[in-house]
Amino acid sequence: MPFQSNTPPGPLAEKWTRYRGTMNLVAPNNKRRIEVIVVGTGLAGAAAAATLGELGYKVKAFTFHDSPRRAHSIAAQGGINAAKNYQNDGDSVYRLFYDTIKGGDYRSRESNVHRLAEVSRNIIDQAVAQGVPFAREYGGLLANRSFGGVQVSRTFYARGQTGQQLLLGAYQSLSRQISKGSVKMYNRHEMLDVVIQDGKARGIIARNLLTGELERHAAHCVVLASGGYGNVFYLSTNAMNSNATAAWRAVRRGAYMANPCFTQIHPTCIPQSGEYQSKLTLMSESLRNDGRVWVPKNQEDAQAVREGRKTGSDIPESDRDYYLERRYPAFGNLVPRDVASRAAKVACDEGLGVAPTGLAVFLDFESAIMRYGQAEANTKGISNPSEAKVKELGEKVVEEKYGNLFEMYEKITGENPYTTPMKIYPAVHYTMGGLWVDYNLETNIPGLFATGEANFSDHGANRLGASALMQGLADGYFVLPYTIGQFLSQEIRTPELDPNSPEFEQTEKEVENRINQLMNIKGSQSVESFHRRLGKIMWDYCGMSRNADGLEKARKMIRELREEFYKDVFVPGDAKDYNPELEKAHRVADFLELGELMIVDAMDRKESCGGHFREEYQTEEGEALRDDENFAYVSAWEYTGWEEDPKLHKEELVFENVELKTRSYK
């Protein structure tokens, strides 16, 4: 694919086309004079900080954790995609590119996705060189497995700990640069605002979370690698600390937020068991390689399971509906996440759910256990093995593949998934929306970059499994360190930035005023209670399905909730001290604003695409109905204050290398 081949027309075209052709570089002797701030030390941030430090830049890295190793990237279980074609099953860079475009329901940029597919191969070599313990075949070659939305095996994995192992690899590289002095690490610091000077991002205001002190940090440019905003829904698979403040503060300073309503719903999460919960647990999508998804055919059986009178094992094969295999025979249980999630919701809406709440379906490994067991018996030369022996051998194989995931499930639910089918239900997992960036990962604010889940660029309306780790490491190791030079090449004569300049003083004063405002409300309701209420509004009206009336109602409810928050929230403690409740209040205040923008974006997009099902727009078979004539664009929203509606900028999507057509996994 030619460099940046599909230049989109429209208001963002000038920004998009600014850097056509050969990119400028910064000479090694000049890199030593340039400072870069990196906010966030997950895969994208740690990889970027380590690589920029290795290149010779002076880097300041910030995390609100006590260690970069605590970043939420560790939670990724299933794997990372790469177009290596180790299985010789027909994979290629183009196929990975095409699968990602199709999986995103044709709402991604061709050029960014193709670049991602190209550099995916380098990521695996990088990680292996760092010692990441990927699973291997019997002969020692790296193993692969399949994930949803594809028909090849391209997912590399480290059992159920892929994110953790990749983060440890990035952390090792980051630690090396810290020890060399090229990266200065600021643990337990949270960015609360970005400083704009002469139209460029020149630093941040951060709060030392241990002392409560506000600090000014200046640099020639700022990189946001602060993750996504799934916690706006309160219940999600995200760590409770995950938030939107860094990105949202940039939006308040003029950065565009793109496709904010594009939220990924993951189909294999442990169902909510009660109102007391604040966090949901993800079960890796890799389980759908061998697990079969089903519900009882009869509502009577489903009711019996919900009431505890029957278990999944008590339902005979003839009374089970393997609905994904029935509806989508070509892909079966490996349809994309949005398709699997919506199908589970439909089954539960029909009264076939199997949890006490009615919101769960079965993920069953009985067939896989017996299949693997028979193969093992054949390998060992055991003729006519008993069913018990086959099951014993099969369970050992499944334990080798998924043992830690099964163990985690049993500890949380008290049920043994080797003998009783797992119960799963969709939950908020990842956000495809994020800060608008150009091909160089630069926002519309010069000098402000966004990487990984913090930007919108690669996943369209749905993220395929095992592609979040791919994007984070691609951006951090192989894209940003190269593209950032285009901006910094114009800054080599810019002297060291002064954090005592009027712009820094003014921004710090505004942050301080915001803190004082929250502390002085002294209401009667906890921050948590507001967050929980916001999350329920978002899930009920802007979750797996939505409609115009519900969205209108939700926007009104969020505005009323925000007004109530600023009148009656209670933040205990002192601002000039360690105060987790104040941290939480900042984040929920930003969620209350971002949530409304998500609603506005969902109202504007009058189509169903990916995981974003507008009930008014569906096929006769109940599938998503896109409107390519009117909505084949990126929605880039400009904040204008809540007295008036945000301003929409459209980046038209141009498809030159794939054919726009209705997705089919049948």
N, C-alpha and C positions, 0 to 999 in steps of 0.2 A: 504494500500500500504506500503510495507517495506520502511524503511528510505532510501531515495536516491537509489531507486531500479534500475533505468535505467542509469547506468554509461556509458557515451558515449566513444567510442574509439577516437583516433585522438590526435593531438598536445596538446589539452587542457585537456587531460584526467588526467594528474598528478595533475594539479590544482584542477580539479573537484573532485578527489578521496582523496584529502589530509585529509579530516576530516570525514571519514566513522566511524560509530559507535557512542558511547556516546560522547557528546560534553563537552569540559572543561568549568568550571565556574570560576567566580571571586568572592572570599569571600567578604562579606559586608565591612569588615574592610579594604580590599585592594581597593575597588571601590572608596573610598574617596580620594585615592592618584592618581587616573587616570583621565586625562582630555580628553574630546571628543569635537571636533568641528562639528557642524551641520550647513550646508549651505542650506538655504531655510526653510521657516516656513509655507508652505502649509500643507495639511493634513499629508503627509508622514513626513515632517520635524518637524512640531509642535508636532505630536504624538510621534516621536522618541525622541525629546529633552525632552518632559515632562516625558516620561517613563524612559529614562536614568537618568534624574534628580531624579525621585522617587526612582530608584534603588540605588542611592547614588553616581553616577559618578559626576564629575565636568564638566559641559557642557557650551560651548560657542555657542550661536545660532546667525546666521547672516541672515538678510533680507535686500533687497534694498528698501523695502517699509518703510513708516513711522510707520506702525504697522503690526504685523503678520496677523491681520484680513484682510489685503488688498491682501493677496495671491490669485492667480487666481483660487484656489480651490473653491472659493465662486461662481464661474460662473456655476458650475455643477447644473443642474436643476432637472433632471428626477428621480434619485434615486440611491440606492446602493443594490447590490445583496447579498443574504445570503440564504444558504440552510436550512431554518427553517421548510419548508413544513407546514406553518401555514394554507394554503388553502386545505391541504390534497388532493392535485392534483397529487401526484406521484413524488414530488421533493425529492432529496436526495443529500448527498455530492457527490456521484458518478455522478449523473445526472448533477450537476453544473460543476464538473470536465470535464465530457464528452462534455457538451455544449460549454465550453470554449476552449477545444482542437479543436473541430470541427469548432467553430466560427473562430478560428485563422488559419483555413485551414491547420491544422496539421503541423504547424511550431513553436510549443511551446514545452517546456520541460514538460514531464509528471509529474515529481516529484514536480517541483515548483507549477504547476497548482493544483495538488492534495492538496498540503499544503494550498494553497490559499482557496480552497473550504472548507477544514476542519476548518480553523480559521475564515471563514466568519461568522459563527454562533456566535462567541464570540464578533464580532464587534458590532452587534446590541445590545447585552446586555450591552456592554461598553457605547455605545452612549445613551441608555435609562437611564442608571445610571447617566450620565452627564446632563440629562434633555433635550436631543434633542427632539423636538416636532414632532415626526413622526405622519403621518396621522393614524387615528384609525377608525375601523369599528363602527357601531352603538352600539355594546355591549362593546366597550372599547378596544378590541384587536387590535394589530397593523395591519394596512391594507397592502395589497400587490397588485401590478399590474404587467402586462407582459411587457417585452421589446423584441426587435428584436432578432431573432435567437433562441428562446426558445418556448416551448409549455406548460410552467407552469408559475404561478405567484409567483415570488420570489423577486420582487423589492420593497424594503421599501423606503418611500419617505416622504418628508416634503413639500407637495404641490409642487411648482416649485422652492423651495429654499433649496433643500437638501444639496448641497455643502456648502452653507453659514451656515446652521444650524450645520452641522457636524464640520465645521471649528471653529465655536464659541465654540462647546464642547471641541475641542482640545485646543483652545486658553485659555479656562478656566483652563484646566489642566496645560498648559504651564505657565500661569500667577501665578498659585499657586507655582510652582517650582521657578519662578523668585522671588516671595516674600520671599520664604524660603532661597534664596541664592544659591540653587543648580544649577540654570541656570542663566548665565549672558547673557542678550539680547543686541545685537548690531543692532539697527535699522539704516536704511539709509547707509548700508555698502554693497559693492558689491565685491565678490571674483573675483580677476583678475588672480590668478595663485595658483597652489598647490605646496608646497615645499616638495621635496623628499630628505630624508637624510638616508644614508646607505641603500638605496633601499626601504625604507618605507615612506609612506605619514605621515609627521610630522607637517603639518601646512599649512596656506594659507597666501597669500598677499591680503589684502582687501583695497579698496579705500573708505574713508569716503566721501560720496557723497555730504555732506553739505560743507565741508572744502576743499576737493580735496586732502587731505593728504593720503599718503600710509601708511598702518599699517601692522606690522607682528604679526601673532597670531600662537602660537605653541600649540600642543596637541599630545597625544599618538596615535590618529588616526583621520581620517577625514571622515565625512559622507556627501555625496552630495545628497540633496533632492531638486534639483533645477528645476524640471519640464522638459518639453519637448521642442522641437525645431521647432514647427509648423510655427513659424513666419518667417522661411526661405522663405516661400511662400508669404510673405508680407500680402496678404489678407487671413485671417483665423479667426477662432472664438476666438483665443487667445487674451489676453490683449496685448497691444502694447509693454509693458515692458518685456513680456516673451521672453526668449532668451536662447542661448546655451553656453554662455561663460564659465560658471563653468565646465560643462562637456567637452567642447572642449579644454579648457586649460589642463584638465586632460589627454585628448587624446594626446595633444602635449607633455606631460610628459611621455607618454608610455602606458597609458591605452588603451584598445581596444574598438573601437566603433562597436557595433553589429547591424546588419540588418538596417543600416541607411536609406535605401530607403523605409522601411515599414512605411507608413504614412496613418493614417485613414482619410477617407473622410466621413463627416457626411451628411446624406441625407436631413435633415430638417433645413436648414438655410434660413434666409431671403435673397432673391437674391440681388446681387450687383445692385445698381441703377445708378452708374456713376463712372467715372475714378477718381473722387475726393476722393473716399472712401479709408480709411486705415484700416478698421475693418469691419468684418461681424458679424452678430448677430445670435446666435444659438436659434432655437426653440426646446424645449425638445423632445427627441424621444418618450416620453410617449404619445405625441399627436397621434402617430400611433396606439395606442390602439383603439381609436375611430374614428380618421380621416381616410378617404379613399383617396388614391392617384390616380389621373387620369389626362389624357390629352384629348383634343378633338380628335375624330377619323379622322376628316377631316382637312386638312391643311387650307382650306378656313376659317373654324371656328377659328382655332388657329391664323390665320392672323388677323381676325377681333378682337379677344381679345387683341392681341399685339398692335393694332392700336387704341384701346379704343372704337371701334364700338359695342362691345359686352362685357358682363361680364361672369364669369363662370356660374352664375345662369341662363343666357339666353340659355345655351346649354342644350337641352333635354337629358334625361337619355339614350335614344337610340343612341345618338351621342357621348357618352362618352366611353373612353377606360380605364377601371380600370386595368391597365396593370400588376400591381403586383399580383392582385387576379387572373388574367388570366394566367400569366406565372408561378406563384408559388402557386397553390391552397392550399397546405397543410399549408403554413405559411401566405400567403396573404400579407397584409400590414406590417406584423411583420417579414419579412425576415431580415437578418443581414444588417448592415449599408453598407457594401461594395456592396452587391447585389442590395439593393435599390438605392444606388448612381449611380451605373453603368447603371441600368435600366432607371433612369431619364435622364442620358446623352444620351442614345440610343434614347429615345423618342424625346429629343430636337434636336439631330442630324438629325432626320427624318423630322424636320420642324414643330413639334407639340408643341414647347415651347409657354408659355402664357405670358411672360413678354416682355416689349418693346425690350429688348436685345435678346429675343428668348431663354433665359436660365432660365426657371422656369416651374414647374408643379403645379397642384392644390393639396391641402390637404383639403378635404371637410368634414365638420361635420354635414351636413344636415341629413344624415341617423341616426347618433347617437342622435341628438337632438330629432328627431321624435320617435326613439325607447325609449329613456329615458322618454320622455314626455308621451307616452302611458302607460309605466309602472307606472309613478307617478299618472296618472289619474286613473288607476286601483286601486292603493293603497289608493287613496283618495275617492274611490267609485263614481267617476264621470263617469256616463254612457253616451255613445255617445258624447264625447267631440268634440268640433269643432277643425279644423286643427290649427286655431290660438291659441286655448287653449293648445293643445298638444305641439305646438312649444314653447309657453310661459313657460310651465312646464319643457320642455326638456332643454331650455336654462339655467334655474336656476340650473339644475343638472350639466350641462357642466361647468357653471360658478364656482360651488363649486369645481369641479375637476381641472379645468385649467384656472380659472379666471385671475390670475396674468399674465399668459402667453399670453392670448388673449388680455389683456390690453396692454402689452408690444408690441405686434404685431401691434395693432391699433395706438399706439403712434408713431411707427416708419414708418408705411406705410400709415396711414390715412384711412385704410380700416377696416370695421367692420367684423371680421371673423365669427360672429354669423349669418350674413346674406349673406356674400360673401366668397367663398372659399379662404383660405390662398394660397399664392404663395410661393413655397419653391424651393431651388436648393442646390445641394451638395457643401460643402466647407471643406477645411482642418480644422481638429479639434484636433487630438491627434497623437502622434508619438509612434508607437510600438517599433521602434528602440531606442537604447540608449547605455549606457556604458555596456560592457559585465561584468556580475557578475556570480559567482559560486552559489551553493545552499545556501551559507551563506550570499549572497548579497555583497560579497567582489569582487572587480575588480581584474585584474591580477597584480595590484600593491598592495603589502601587506599593510594593514592599511588604504586603501582607499575603502570605501563602497559607494554604490549607491542604493537609494530606490525610490519607486514610479515611476513616468513617466521618471525619469532620467535613469533608467535601462531598459533592454530589455526583462526581463525574462518571463513574464506571458501571453502575448497576441498574440504571433505569428505574422501572416500576417494581422490580423484584430482584433480590440477590440470590443467585444460585449458591448452593452449599459449597463450602471450601474455597470461596473466592474472596472473603474478607481478609484472611491472612495473606492471600496472594496480593491484594491491592495494597495493604498496609506495608508489606515488605518491598513491593515494587516501587511504591512512592518513596519510601525511606532510603532504600539502598541504591536504586537505579534511575529514578526519574528526577526527584527534587534536587539532588546534589548537582545534576547537570543543568536543569532548566533554571535554577536560581541564579546561575552565573549571568543570564541575560539581563537581569535587573542589576545585580551587583557590579557588573562590568561598567556601569555608569556611575558607580559610587566610590571608585578607588581614590578619588581626590576629596571625598567627603571626610572631614576629620572625625575623630571620636565624638560621639553624640553626648551632649551635656544633659544629664538627668535633672539639672536645676533650672532648665529653661522654663519660660512661662507656660508652655503647653503641658509639661509634666506637672507643674504646680497646680494648674487649673484642673487637670484630669484627676489628680490625687484629691483635690478638694471636693470634686463631685462624688468620688467614691466615698469619701468620709461623710459627706452629707447623706448619701444613700444608707450608709451603715447607721448613722444617728437616727434617720427616719425609722428604720426597722426597730431599733432598740427602744425608741420613745413611744411606740404605739401602745405598749403595755396593755394589750387586750386580754381576753379570757380563753382564746382557743390556741391550741398548739399548731406549730408549723405542719406537723405530720397530718393532722386532721384535714387541713386545707389540701395537702398533696393528695391524700386518699380520695377526697371528693373530686378533685380535678381529674384524677386518673379514671374514675368511674364515668365521668362525663365523656372523656376522650374515647374510652373503650366502647361505651354504649352507642355513641353517635359517629365516631370517626375511626372505628376499628375494622373488623373484617368485612362489614357491609355498612353502607351509609346511604342516605337519601336527602333530598333537598330540605324537606320539612325538619328532619332531625338535625341537620347541620345548622339551620337557622335557629332552632331551639338551643342547640349547644353553644352557639356563639353568644347568645343572650345570657345563658347560664354562666359561662366563663367570665363575662364582663361583670356580672353581679357578684361572682365569687371573688374576683380580683378586688372589687370595691370593698367587699367585706373583709378581705385579707388585710388591706391597709387601714382598716378601722379597728379590727379586733384580734389580730394575731399577737401572741405573747412570745417574746424572745427573752429567756432568762439570762442571767450572767452579765458579764462585762465585755464591752467591745475590745478593750485593751487587754485581752487575756485569751487563753485557750477556751474556745466556745463553739463546740460542734453545732449547737442549735442556731447560732448566727450563720454559720456556713450553710446550713440547710435552708435557712430563711432566704438567703441570697438566691439559692438555686430554685426554690419554689417560686419566688417572685418572677424569675426569668421564665420558668415553665408556664406561668399564668399568662405571660405575653406571647410566648412561642406557641402555646396551645391554641390561642385565638388565630394566629397566622396559619396554623395547620388547618383549622376549620375553614378559613377564607380560601386557602388553596384548594381544599377538597370541594368547596362550593363552585369554584371557577372551572374545575376540570369535569365537564359534563360528559364523561365517558367512564367505562370500566376498563382498567388495564392492570396487569400484574395482580397484586394482592389488593387492589383498590376497587372494590365492587360497589358501583353505584347501582342501586336496585332498579332505577329507571332505565338502565342501559345494559341489557343482557340478551343473549340469543334465546331461541326457543328451547334449547336444551339447558338453559340456566348458566351458560358460560359467559365470561367477560366479553363485552362488546366494545371494541375500541372505535374511536372516530379519528382516523388518520388525516382526514381532510381538514379538520378544525383544531386538533389538539396534538399534532406531532411537533411539540415544542417543549423546551425547558421553561418552567415558570420561575423567573428570577424576581423575587419580591424585594422592594426597597422600603425600608421603614420610614414612615412619615409622621410618626406620633399617633397615639391612639384616638386623638380627636377626629381623625379622618382615616379612610381606608388606605392600606399600603398600596404602593404603586407597582404595577406589574410590568416587567420587561420580559419580552419573549425572545428566546433563542431558538430559531427554527431549526429542526433536526433534518439533515439531508442524508439520504441513504443511497450510496453509489455502489456499494459492494455486496449488499444483501437485498433481497426482495421483501418489501413490506407485505406481509400476509397474516391472516389470522393464525394464532398459535394453535397447534393441534398436537396432543400427546396420545392420540388414540391409535 
